[in-house]
Amino acid sequence: MGRKVTMATCCLNQWALDFEGNCERILRSIEEAKAHGAKYRLGPELEICGYGCADHFYESDTLLHSFQVLRNLLESPVTQDIICDVGMPIMHHNVRYNCRVLFLNRKILLIRPKMLMANHGNYREVRWFSPWNKLRQVEEYFLPRMIQEVTGQDTVPFGDCVLSTKDTCIGTEICAELWNPDSPHIQMGRDGVEIFTNSSASHHELRKADQRVNLIKSATTKSGGIYLYANQRGCDGDRVYYDGCAMVAINGDVVAQGAQFSLDDVEVITATLDLEDVRSYRGELCQPQLESDFKPCHRVKVDFSLSSCDDVYLPTHQPIEWHFHTPEEEISLGPACWLWDYLRRSGQVRRTGVRSSLGTLRSVWFGPLSCLLVCVQAGFLLPLSGGVDSSSTACIVHCMCVQLCRAVEGGNSRVLEDVRRVVGDESYHPQDPKQLCARVFTTCYMASENSSEDTRNRARDLANQIGSTHMNINIDVAVKGILGIFSAVTGRWPQFRASGGSARENLALQNVQARVRMVLAYLFAQLSLWARGRPGGLLVLGSANVDESLTGYFTKYDCSSADINPIGGISKTDLKRFLLHCAEQLQLTALRSILAAPPTAELEPLTDGRVSQTDEADMGMTYSELSVIGRLRKISKCGPFSMFCKLIHTWKDALSPSEVSQKVKRFFRMYSVNRHKMTTVTPSYHAESYSPDDNRFDLRPFLYNASWSWQFRCIDDQVTQMAANTAKR
């Protein structure tokens, strides 16, 4: 009958500038799509070069190598008899565009440049690409000679166009175009386009998946149609994690769903759907175009059909219910997958190199020849304090091991190969997460004279339950040695406040402890495996949460400074829920005592053997209050006065306007005084929409006038006015 079409969309774990690996994964996805009977295959955004190339997009090499990969794809027998839709950067008239290239049987059908760019939050596309703003206009693109030799074509259509097969019409959207209020699918649908595709590089944030699904369902609810969504997956070399979620929808219903988090490098989702369902749905809703200035889509015709004549017995996919993970489950899955990608990819280095800013290569100099010895990464090291934050990082590593064991049990040979390479044992077969944790994860409790026995025991108990190789290290000798150097030079010995010292002495003594822990963490990361007779080094993990980064409540270059930090974009409130989830689902009972303990850095002397310093008392606000403030600052874009005006209503049952005023002022003073710390903070997994990450997401000064005199005066005036109005009543 020629009415049922089988199409494929996919998630690929691409890596920026890994042209060989990216090409191999693209070909695997096309091969799988064909094996399931698909006649059209959609891939993620900029899949040939990887989305995260950043300023490498300026380089002509990136364009050159992308075309070389495209030539390999065109020549491969795998790509025959299926329409392939791939993403790559292309320069047209000396302007760079983010493009989709559609080809079939060694012929390029069309090139569709992105029209609406992503330029907020983590995205800076207009830095590297220009939007195609010529609505419904198509130009000739002159192909490079290497492509002409394969296709026999000199030029191909380039611009805002759709593909018209013998049985249907396919229109392209690229990532952010779906999120735009003027999405291209609206006009395409009104002009008879029946199949919409979206190639994305959409990163994970907690609680974001439902927005994505609802947008896609809405796109086909309004006027019908089939929608294919492809996304990148994994860590492609930056702070974000792309979380997959490939899907197919029709007329407002999702009929096929990929995994949101997975260790599979290639996941292909296929669906068979009836075009007549779209036409019947639209028959009642769609009316002829009445606008005088309506511009029809430019159609590029191809002599090819997605359907076959004998499809009457071919079953079609039916609507399914989307399963959404809870935020606690997302934390257990997303950061864990990100850690594994970082570990296995940093461990792939086998050549001589230089030390990177993220610690990917560790170098040791030998003699006058200045030879560099590269230590392959064989796991992680974490300073485990027994508090919520470091325990959260430890649990994420344990969750990583759980996922690795499940993947190996499920027959994922690529994961097994990577695990064996990381642990340095070609015969190793991971079966138990606790056993694997012992091979790839080292934890250490760094005690000082200010540490309590309670935190030591909590760290030890958690390490035993997750299976990490655990060490107890006393840092007092190192601290006293450093203070001894200072005393020898100055003749003075600083004292804690509890012993009569000044606030400056008290802070300096806390900072020495914290920074010594960082130095020792890197020492043990480099040499602890050597001491055990094993090759390789360890990546140091950080454990500062997003709220601490927001206020700067940490020491610059302390034990929170590390190679990477899986919890740096997660709030304390969500971390506590995550630990409760781990306690219940993974039977990590040691977490209950950790959750019950007050957050403390244990940097000041104990009082009668008990902790005298707590984080919330030092900050002057609770972590839950700080989470609210963080969202107002970033998401609601509030300055001090606007924040005060909102919080007097939000917190009216608990705090007076004067008390709200004091909390707002205290926050902005802490934020502005400590903002400079964000310029050196450890690269963190991006998980929160109010992240203060200085690298890309939250672009603000790091030198402020911390008095905020004008802003705070406006708050004071408002408090005075409110008090006067209250007195009159």
Secondary structure, 3 states (H helix, E strand, C coil): CCCEEEEEEEEECCCCCCHHHHHHHHHHHHHHHHHCCCCEEECCCCCCCCHHHHHHHHCHHHHHHHHHHHHHHHHCHHHCCCEEEEEEEEEECCEEEEEEEEEECCEEEEEEECCCCCCCCCCCHHHHCCCCCCCCCEEEEECCHHHHHHHCCCEEEEECEEEECCCCEEEEEECHHHHCCCCHHHHHHHCCCCEEEEEECCECCCCCHHHHHHHHHHHHHCCCCEEEEEEEEECCCCCCCEECCCEEEECCEEEEECCCCCCCCEEEEEEEEEHHHHHHHHHHHCCCCCCCCCCCCEEEECCCCCCCCCCCCCCCCCCCCCCCCCHHHHHHHHHHHHHHHHHHHHCCCCCCCCCCCCCCCCCCEECCCCEECCCCEEEEEEECCCCHHHHHHHHHHHHHHHHHHHHHHCCCHHHHHHHHHHHCCCCCCCCCHHHHHHHHEEEEEEECCCCCHHHHHHHHHHHHHHCCEEEEEECHHHHHHHHHHHHHHHCCCCCCHHHCCCHHHHHHHHHHHHHHHHHHHHHHHHHHHHHCCCCCEEEEECCCCHHHHHHCCCCCCCCCCCCEECCCCCCHHHHHHHHHHHHHHCCCCHHHHHHHCCCCCCCCCCECCECCCCHHHHHCCCHHHHHHHHHHHHCCCCCHHHHHHHHHHHCCCCCCHHHHHHHHHHHHHHHHHHHHHHHCCCCECCCCCCCCCCCCCCCCCCCCCCCCHHHHHHHHHHHHHHHHHHHHC
